[in-house]
């Protein structure tokens, strides 16, 4: 999902032709959406991009956007009208076991569970909310500051966009990122998505010069907060980036030294990896 989204900006930077981006979306949306339906939560970033790169919001533009919306609705209709029952699941798992000698994992079983069942597992408490707000504020601190000191490049965007505040618009398109936290427990993954998608959008727009960042004002305002000693800055950078991370599920406490923990777990996964290699070789 992240790669597909990033390539969209790369295509525009290289060819400067929005029509290629529309074609790219028509091709990639079904692949990503049918791989993981949560992709639809982050589509506002993509539509935001389409609006920003269009200098004239004419009839042709709105026609193209309408086609994209109906295209999305069509696939929403498809996945909401597929009847996948327990019998289908049993047949799927039986064929998988007989033909590939593989047992069904969690993903196939999730196909017969509705949204209400996932939501019933979620029970956010004040401590969980506080912890995740701190995760987001600390982990996204650099991005939040960059957005705060940013404005639209009036030479690059259309008259309609010029009337809006960049910061407010960015907050609005980021709001749907909250929805996954209310529907499932694996919030570590959703926090990663809630950070990565705006990052890709913001820095791509900055590279395209669609937005401008006032770094001089940022440095002036934050002069007292940033250590002048280079070694101390490096120490704080390592401290913030490499000593903690959220775990997979929202009610678990903060993970410490994630890179070390990952290396430490390698012996636990190594036998499974070897077994999979043997199966492939057979």
Secondary structure, DSSP 8 states (H G I E B T S, - for coil): -HHHHHHHHHHHHHH--HHHHHHHHHHHHHHHHHH-GGGGGGHHHHHHHHHHH-SS--HHHHHHHHHHHHHHHHHHHHHHT----HHHHHHHHHHHHHHH-----HHHHHTT--HHHHHHT----HHHHHHHHHHHHHHTHHHHHHHHTEEE-TTTS-HHHHTS-HHHHHHHHHGGGGGGGGT-S-HHHHHHHHHHHHHHHHHHHHHTTSEEE-HHHHHHHTTTTS-SSHHHHHHHHHHHHHSEE--SSTTS--EESHHHHHHHHHHHHHHHHHHHHHHHH-
